[in-house]
Amino acid sequence: MSERERVVVAIGGNSLITDPDNVSIEAQFDAARETDHHIGELVEQGLDVTVVHGNGPQVGFILLRSELSRHRLHEIPLDVCVADTQGAIGYILQQNLVDDLRARGLERGVVSVVTQVEVDRDDPAFAAPSKPIGSFMDADEAARRRDEEGWDVAEDANRGWRRVVASPRPRRIVEVDAIRHLVEGGFVVISVGGGGIPVVADERGELTGVAAVIDKDHAAAMLARDIGATRLIISTSVEQVALHFGTDRQEWVDHLTLSDAKAYLAEGHHFKAGSMAPKIEAVIDFLEAGGEEAIITTPQQLAAAVAGRRGTRITR
C-alpha cells in the first residue's frame, strides 16, 4: 500500500481546450500535454494523484454530431455521451501523462476508469432542470423538441434556446472500490470524468442512466473523501479566488478558513453560480468531511500552489 500523500486534482475545460476556435483532437492533445506536465510535477514531488476532468465542450460536440446525423444514425443519450468522453479524454490524458512521467524517470502506471455516479431520482434538481447542453436553437425548434421529444428548454443569456437538464448532487461513486485499489497500488488514476455517468438505482439496486449533468467539482470532493485524500486541488481559469468578483472592490485572496468560505458563500455575491460557487461548495463539503486543505488555482500553478506560493488555500 502506498505511503505517499493522496490528493485529488480536478481539472476544468481550460485544461483541454485553450482556444475555442481550435478544438481539433490535435489541439486537445497539445492542451492536455501541458496540463499533464504540471500534474507530473506533483507526482514527481511524491504525491499520489487522482485526476478528475471536465467534459462540457466534448459532450457538446457529440450531441451536435448526433443531431446532424440523426437522419442516418441513432441519437446518443446524454449518459452515453458522458461515458464516451470519459474514454476519449482519459486516453488523451493518460497517454500524455505516461510520456511526461517517463521523461522524469518515473515508471508509474496511469489508468482511466469509466465511472458511474449514482444520483437520487427524487433530487429536486430533476423538477427544475437548469443545466444547458447541446446546440442553440430558435424558439420554434425549441418548442418542437419540447413537444415531440419531451425536452426541457430555456433561453440561454439571450443567445438562443437550448435543452436544459437536471444537475443533481452526487450520492455514490459506483466504482470507488476499484479506484481506491488502483490508487493504493501506485497508479495515477483518471476517474469520475465530467462528474461521472449519472445513474439512478431502482428498488433492487439495478442502475439506469439518466439525462443529467453532475458537477465535476462536487463529484471530485466526494471522491477525495472516499479515497482518503488529504487535499482537494481544483484547477480553473483564474489563479486565485476573488471576493467581490467583477466589481471595483474585487480582492484576490491567498487563504480562507472553512468558516470564511461558508460565510462568503452565504453572502451570495462573491462567487458566481455555475462558476466559482460550485467550487467553493465542493471545498466546503470536502473539508467538513475531514479533508485537511483545498486549493484553487490554474493548471500552470499547481506545483507552486501545493508548495504554498500560489493560488488560494482553504483550510479547516
N, C-alpha and C positions, 0 to 999 in steps of 0.2 A: 504493500500500500504506500502511495506517495506521501512524503512528509513535507512537501512544498506547500506554501500558502496558496489557497484556492481563491480565484477571482472569476467573476463573470463579466465579460465585455459585451455591451450591446452597441452595435454599430448601426448608424442610420443610413438613409438613402444616399447622402452625400459621399458615403464611402464606396459606393458602387457606380453612381452616375454623377460625375463632376461637371459635365457640360450638357445641359438639356437639349442642345442642338446636335449632339453627337452621342447617340445611345446605342451604337453598334456593340456587338459582342466583344469585338476587339477593344473598344473603348472601355467597356466594363472590366475586361481583364486588366487593362492598364490601371484603372482606378483601384481595383482590388489589390493589385500588386503593391501599390503604395500603402494602402491600409494594412495589408499583411506584413509589410516591413515594420510598421510601428507595433503591431501585435507581436511580431518576432522579437522585438526589443524586450517586451515583458517576459516572454518565455526565456530569453537569454538571462534575464535577471533572476530566474529561478522560480517564477510563478507558474502554478497550474492554471491554465487559461481555458475557459469555456466561452465560446462565441455565440451570440445571438444576433441575427441580422434582420433588417427591414426588407420589404419586398414590394412596396406600393407601386412604383413605376412598372416593375416587371409583371405584376398581376394585371395592370392596365394594358400592357402590350398583349398578353394572352387573351384577355377579354376582347380587345379590338380585333385580333386575328380571328377569333371565334365568330364575332359579329360579321366580319367581312366575308367569311367563308360559309356562313350558315346555309346558303343555298346548295352547298355541296357536302358539307360535313356536319356532324353533330356539334351542338354547342357544349362548352366546357363549364361545369358548375364551379362556383367560387371555391369550394373546399378543395376541388381537384386542382384549380389554379394555384392555390397555396402550396399544395403538395409538389406540383411541377416546379415552382420557383425554389422550394427548399432543395430539390435535387440539383437544379441548374446552378443556383448561387452557391450552394455547398461545394459543387465541383470546382467552380471558379476560385473560391476562397481556399479550398484545401490544396489545390494544385500549386497556387502561388505561395501559400504558406510553407508547404513542404520544401519548395525551392529555396525560400528565404532561410529556413532553419538549416538546411543542408549547407548553404553558403556560410552560415555561422558555425559550422562544425557540430550542429546538433541533430542527432538522428532521432527525432521524436515523431511518432505516428500522428497523423491528422485524419480524422474521420467525421463524416456528416451523418446525422441521424434524422431521418424523416419522422417528424414528431407531431403527434396529435395532442391537442389540449382540450379537455372537457370543459364545457360551459353549462350553466343551468338553463334548461329550456324555459324556465319561468323568470329568467333575468328580466328586469324592467326594460332593458335596452331593446328587447325584441318588440315591445309595444311602441317604441319611439325610435325607429331607425334614423340614424343621423350621419353615418359614415359614407361619403361619396365614393363611388367606384366607377370605373369604365369611362366611356367617352361622353362628351357633351351631346345633347340633343336639343332640337327645338321643342316648343310646347306641344305641338301636335304629335310628334313622335313619342314624347314622354307620356302623353295621355294614352296613346295606343298601347304602349308597352305596359302601362299600368292596368288598362282594361283587359288586354288579351293575355298577358303573361303574369299578372299579379304583382308586378314590381311596385315597390315604394319609390317615388321620385320626388325630387325637390330642386328648386332653383339654387344654383351654386354661385354666390357672390356676383350676381348679375351677369355671369358669363354664359349662361345657358342652363339647361336642365340635365340632371344626372340621376342615375339609380343610386339609392341610399340603402344601406343595410345596417343591421344592429352591430354595436361594438360592446359585447358583454364582457364582464370580468372573468378572467381565467379561474377555474376551480381546481383542476388537477392536470398535471403533465403525465400523460399516459405512459410514456416510455422513460420515466425518470429513473427507474432502477437500472435500466441498460446504460443510460447516460452516466449515472454515478459509478457503475462498474468500470466504464471506459476511462473516466477521469482518474479513478483510483489505480487503474492500470498504466497511467502515464501518458494517455493520449490527449492531444488537444482536440476538443470536441466542438463541432459546429452543430447547433440544435435549436429547436423552438423557433425556426425561421419564420419571419412575418408574424410572430406572436403564437405560432402553432396552427395546425389544421383544426378548425373549430368543429367539435363533435359534441353530441348530446347522448346521454345514456337512457335507455328505457328501463322498465321495472326489473328486467332480467340482467341489466348491466351491459346489454349489447349497444354498440356505438353506431351512430349515423352522422354523417357530415351535414353541416347546415351552412346556409348563406350568411356569413358574419365575418367580421374582422376583429381580431383580438389585438389590443395594443401590445406592441412588442416589448415596451419597457415594463409594463405590468407583468407580462409573462417572464421577462428576464429576472425581475425581482423574485418571483415565485421560484424560478429555477435556482437562483442563488441561495435562497433559503433552504430548498430541498436538498441541495448537494453540499451544504455546509460551507459555502463561500464566506470569507471574511469581508470581501469588498465587492461592491457592485460599481462598475465603471460604465457610464453612458457617454458615448461619443456622439457629437452633434455638430451643427454648423457654426456654433459660437464657442469661444474658448472658455467663457465663464458664464455663470448665471448673473442676471441683472435684476435689480429692484427697480420699480417704476419703469419697466421696459418700454422703449419707444417714446418717452416723454423727455422734456428738458431737465427732469430730475433723475434721469437714468443713472444708476450706480452699479458698477461691477463689484462683485463680492468674492473674496478669497475663501471664506469659511462661513458656514452656517451650522448651528446645532439643530437637532431634531425639533426642539421646541420652536426655534426660529422659523424653520421651514414650514411647520404646521401653522404658525401664526400668520406668516406672509401669504401662504396659500389661502387661508380663510379670509384674508382681506379682499381677495378676488380680483385685484387689478394689476398685480405684479407679473403674473405668469399667464400667457395666452392659452386658451383652450385649444387642444389639438396640436400644441407646440411644446412649450416648456411645462405647462401644468401637469400633463400626464407623467412627465419625467420626475417632477417633484413628488407627485402622488406615489410613484413606484419607489422612490427613495425612502419615503416615509414608511411604506409597507415593509421594505427590507430591513430598515433599522428597528422598527417596532417588533419584527420577528426575530431579532437577535443579531443582525448584521452589525459589524463594527464601524464601517465607513463606506460612504458612497462618493463618487467623483463624477463631475460633469465637465467635459472639455471636448476639444476637437480630436480627430484621429491623429493629427500631427503632433499633438502634445500629450499623448497617452503616457509615455515613459516619464516625461518631466512632471506630469500631474501625479503619477504614482509616487514619485520622489518628493512631492510636496512643493514643487516650484511653479506649477501652472494649474489652471483650472479652478473649479470651486469644489471644496471638500465639505461634505455634510457628515457630521458625526453625532453619535448619541449624546 
